[in-house]
Amino acid sequence: MTFIIAHEVIATATRFDGSAGGGWSPRLSVTLGGPVPPAAELVWAVQHSDGWPWFEHRVEVPERAAGELATVELQHGVEGVDGHDTGVIRFSLTLGSAFGGAEELVHDGLLRVERVEGLGYVVDESARLRSATLALDAADEADAPPLRVAAYLPGEFETHRVSVHCFRAGERLAEASRVWNERVFTSHEGRVTGQQVAAVFESVRGWNNLAVSGWGEGWHLLDHHDGDYELCFVLGSQLLRTVTFSVLGGRIVAQGPIEIDCATGHALLLGDTPSASFYGITPAPEALAIIADIYALRLPTDPTAGPPAAEAPSAEALTAYAERVERLLATWESELLGACPPYDLQQVLAAEAVLRERPGYDERAAAVAAANDASAVSITGESHTLGELRERMQALFTAAESRLHTAASDVDDDLAPYRQVLTGDKLALFDDRPIGDFEYRTLERTIISTPEELRDAEYWFFEGPAELTSTAALDGETVKVTTTGWRVVGWRFTPDGTIADRIEHQGPGPDAPLWAYRAPIKHP
């Protein structure tokens, strides 16, 4: 029986370029698991929110043997298909073949769509905030699969600024060696509403079949370290999301279903409502695995032996470690450990600089992990024990993390009075545009800054630069000319904080004129 990989289903709101009226239509990406018969056709039937048929879209599907996968992209690009539906949109996927036989209902699911001010029509992905996928990537490195996580993060941001950190029992083990954007979720107008961010930890592995050879020295092996783990997604100094899992008896504890995964072989679906995360799709029995399938590639080990003994570090490794420690302590120790709160911006910048050095330090520290704490190491012309330097470096990193945590808490404390008095759309807009980062104005370009002023103002305005494109004639040719001008975006609110209207003006010149900050005239 043909099945769907639930966690690989992606739905988005889009629009067909030829359609007028500003409506939307759905787009769907699904991964099918075989068997798929020859000359097969997938029928995607979609209903309006009132239950009436919207459209039916047919696409050919390549033949697949049992267990083989095929990804199919579905979009009904027909003039006039776009609509204005919001709410629950039901759909079904049916597989048939030109060679006959009964049609097979592959899935019967639903989308929830809403219209969001400033974004357009958006598929509701809120359930993804309660789910994530976790994997040991045995597809590339079966002998020592690295830990991999993928999670949905709402909003628009630069992925290269996101870091992911692995903690065990509150102790930070490692930072992800690579973080990337797996998928971008957009509204029908192409505005980014969220991103699926993935990360891999090269220094955190499920097991190591080649440990006796010395390969992978310094890795954290999950099968040797039971306990509770946290994977923290961080943007700058802001914690975006935390994904948790546990290891018991050397194996990751499956919180929910385990599905086939195109990239890693298998993925553990984390969260209490996985089917809601995938548009009503419950993982099919044919797509499911058990935890033993993931650990099938792990070679048997003596459970009483513990991790293999590491060789003594080389003199070169100790020298490299000492040089890195000497530079970091000489540059930052007195500044960070000698300061008392409240901390200024210089302290925050110093903390960020120190934490950027941590991956390089961790690499050198791992190379000397087998060395005894009593080992003598020379820095700044003086002899110290390795244990002393390890403690000083841990104190330095702890102080840096404390500075960033304090800075983030201070920002939250400063904004708390505003969040206490703002409600509805006003509060949501304020969270997107925190005061301090944005200047708030109301009618007649009046600056507003206190919680009460923001609460009582009927209009909020924001001003910024805009690129204006026009045409000009040059030697008989028409050329496009881009100049910098101004742009004012404003919102009018009802007394309960609900958005009633959106206003936008732009024009040439360095600053917006006063009329851009006035209430629009309503003509009868």
Secondary structure in CASP SS format (residue, H / E / C, confidence):
PFRMAT SS
TARGET T0000
AUTHOR 0000-0000-0000
METHOD secondary structure of the structure
MODEL  1
M C 1.00
T C 1.00
F E 1.00
I E 1.00
I C 1.00
A H 1.00
H H 1.00
E H 1.00
V C 1.00
I E 1.00
A E 1.00
T E 1.00
A E 1.00
T E 1.00
R C 1.00
F C 1.00
D C 1.00
G C 1.00
S C 1.00
A C 1.00
G C 1.00
G C 1.00
G C 1.00
W E 1.00
S E 1.00
P E 1.00
R E 1.00
L E 1.00
S E 1.00
V E 1.00
T E 1.00
L E 1.00
G E 1.00
G C 1.00
P C 1.00
V E 1.00
P C 1.00
P C 1.00
A C 1.00
A E 1.00
E E 1.00
L E 1.00
V E 1.00
W E 1.00
A E 1.00
V E 1.00
Q E 1.00
H C 1.00
S C 1.00
D C 1.00
G C 1.00
W C 1.00
P E 1.00
W E 1.00
F E 1.00
E E 1.00
H E 1.00
R E 1.00
V E 1.00
E E 1.00
V E 1.00
P C 1.00
E C 1.00
R E 1.00
A C 1.00
A C 1.00
G C 1.00
E C 1.00
L E 1.00
A E 1.00
T E 1.00
V E 1.00
E E 1.00
L E 1.00
Q E 1.00
H C 1.00
G C 1.00
V C 1.00
E C 1.00
G C 1.00
V C 1.00
D C 1.00
G E 1.00
H C 1.00
D C 1.00
T C 1.00
G E 1.00
V E 1.00
I E 1.00
R E 1.00
F E 1.00
S E 1.00
L E 1.00
T E 1.00
L E 1.00
G E 1.00
S E 1.00
A C 1.00
F C 1.00
G C 1.00
G C 1.00
A C 1.00
E C 1.00
E E 1.00
L E 1.00
V E 1.00
H E 1.00
D E 1.00
G E 1.00
L E 1.00
L E 1.00
R E 1.00
V E 1.00
E E 1.00
R E 1.00
V E 1.00
E C 1.00
G C 1.00
L C 1.00
G E 1.00
Y E 1.00
V E 1.00
V E 1.00
D C 1.00
E C 1.00
S H 1.00
A H 1.00
R H 1.00
L H 1.00
R H 1.00
S C 1.00
A E 1.00
T E 1.00
L E 1.00
A E 1.00
L E 1.00
D C 1.00
A C 1.00
A C 1.00
D C 1.00
E C 1.00
A C 1.00
D C 1.00
A C 1.00
P C 1.00
P E 1.00
L E 1.00
R E 1.00
V E 1.00
A E 1.00
A E 1.00
Y E 1.00
L E 1.00
P E 1.00
G C 1.00
E C 1.00
F C 1.00
E C 1.00
T H 1.00
H H 1.00
R H 1.00
V E 1.00
S E 1.00
V E 1.00
H E 1.00
C E 1.00
F E 1.00
R E 1.00
A C 1.00
G C 1.00
E E 1.00
R E 1.00
L E 1.00
A E 1.00
E E 1.00
A C 1.00
S C 1.00
R E 1.00
V E 1.00
W E 1.00
N E 1.00
E E 1.00
R E 1.00
V E 1.00
F E 1.00
T E 1.00
S C 1.00
H C 1.00
E C 1.00
G C 1.00
R C 1.00
V E 1.00
T E 1.00
G E 1.00
Q E 1.00
Q E 1.00
V E 1.00
A E 1.00
A E 1.00
V E 1.00
F E 1.00
E E 1.00
S E 1.00
V E 1.00
R E 1.00
G C 1.00
W C 1.00
N C 1.00
N C 1.00
L C 1.00
A H 1.00
V H 1.00
S H 1.00
G C 1.00
W C 1.00
G C 1.00
E C 1.00
G C 1.00
W C 1.00
H E 1.00
L E 1.00
L H 1.00
D H 1.00
H H 1.00
H C 1.00
D C 1.00
G E 1.00
D E 1.00
Y E 1.00
E E 1.00
L E 1.00
C E 1.00
F E 1.00
V E 1.00
L E 1.00
G C 1.00
S C 1.00
Q E 1.00
L E 1.00
L E 1.00
R E 1.00
T E 1.00
V E 1.00
T E 1.00
F E 1.00
S E 1.00
V E 1.00
L E 1.00
G C 1.00
G C 1.00
R E 1.00
I E 1.00
V C 1.00
A C 1.00
Q C 1.00
G C 1.00
P C 1.00
I E 1.00
E E 1.00
I E 1.00
D E 1.00
C C 1.00
A C 1.00
T C 1.00
G E 1.00
H E 1.00
A E 1.00
L E 1.00
L E 1.00
L E 1.00
G C 1.00
D C 1.00
T C 1.00
P H 1.00
S H 1.00
A H 1.00
S H 1.00
F C 1.00
Y C 1.00
G C 1.00
I C 1.00
T C 1.00
P C 1.00
A C 1.00
P H 1.00
E H 1.00
A H 1.00
L E 1.00
A E 1.00
I C 1.00
I H 1.00
A H 1.00
D H 1.00
I H 1.00
Y H 1.00
A H 1.00
L H 1.00
R C 1.00
L C 1.00
P C 1.00
T C 1.00
D C 1.00
P C 1.00
T C 1.00
A C 1.00
G C 1.00
P C 1.00
P C 1.00
A C 1.00
A C 1.00
E C 1.00
A C 1.00
P C 1.00
S C 1.00
A H 1.00
E H 1.00
A H 1.00
L H 1.00
T H 1.00
A H 1.00
Y H 1.00
A H 1.00
E H 1.00
R H 1.00
V H 1.00
E H 1.00
R H 1.00
L H 1.00
L H 1.00
A H 1.00
T H 1.00
W H 1.00
E H 1.00
S H 1.00
E H 1.00
L H 1.00
L H 1.00
G C 1.00
A C 1.00
C C 1.00
P C 1.00
P C 1.00
Y C 1.00
D C 1.00
L H 1.00
Q H 1.00
Q H 1.00
V H 1.00
L H 1.00
A H 1.00
A H 1.00
E H 1.00
A H 1.00
V H 1.00
L H 1.00
R H 1.00
E C 1.00
R H 1.00
P H 1.00
G H 1.00
Y H 1.00
D H 1.00
E H 1.00
R H 1.00
A H 1.00
A H 1.00
A H 1.00
V C 1.00
A C 1.00
A C 1.00
A C 1.00
N C 1.00
D C 1.00
A C 1.00
S C 1.00
A E 1.00
V E 1.00
S E 1.00
I E 1.00
T C 1.00
G C 1.00
E E 1.00
S E 1.00
H E 1.00
T E 1.00
L H 1.00
G H 1.00
E H 1.00
L H 1.00
R H 1.00
E H 1.00
R H 1.00
M H 1.00
Q H 1.00
A H 1.00
L H 1.00
F H 1.00
T H 1.00
A H 1.00
A H 1.00
E H 1.00
S H 1.00
R H 1.00
L H 1.00
H H 1.00
T H 1.00
A H 1.00
A H 1.00
S H 1.00
D H 1.00
V H 1.00
D H 1.00
D H 1.00
D H 1.00
L H 1.00
A H 1.00
P H 1.00
Y H 1.00
R H 1.00
Q H 1.00
V H 1.00
L C 1.00
T C 1.00
G H 1.00
D H 1.00
K H 1.00
L H 1.00
A H 1.00
L H 1.00
F H 1.00
D H 1.00
D H 1.00
R C 1.00
P C 1.00
I E 1.00
G C 1.00
D C 1.00
F E 1.00
E C 1.00
Y E 1.00
R E 1.00
T C 1.00
L H 1.00
E H 1.00
R H 1.00
T C 1.00
I E 1.00
I E 1.00
S C 1.00
T C 1.00
P H 1.00
E H 1.00
E H 1.00
L H 1.00
R H 1.00
D H 1.00
A C 1.00
E C 1.00
Y E 1.00
W E 1.00
F E 1.00
F E 1.00
E E 1.00
G E 1.00
P E 1.00
A E 1.00
E E 1.00
L E 1.00
T E 1.00
S E 1.00
T E 1.00
A E 1.00
A E 1.00
L E 1.00
D C 1.00
G C 1.00
E E 1.00
T E 1.00
V E 1.00
K E 1.00
V E 1.00
T E 1.00
T E 1.00
T E 1.00
G E 1.00
W E 1.00
R E 1.00
V E 1.00
V E 1.00
G E 1.00
W E 1.00
R E 1.00
F E 1.00
T C 1.00
P C 1.00
D C 1.00
G C 1.00
T C 1.00
I E 1.00
A E 1.00
D E 1.00
R E 1.00
I E 1.00
E E 1.00
H E 1.00
Q E 1.00
G E 1.00
P E 1.00
G C 1.00
P C 1.00
D C 1.00
A C 1.00
P C 1.00
L H 1.00
W H 1.00
A H 1.00
Y H 1.00
R C 1.00
A C 1.00
P C 1.00
I C 1.00
K C 1.00
H C 1.00
P C 1.00
END
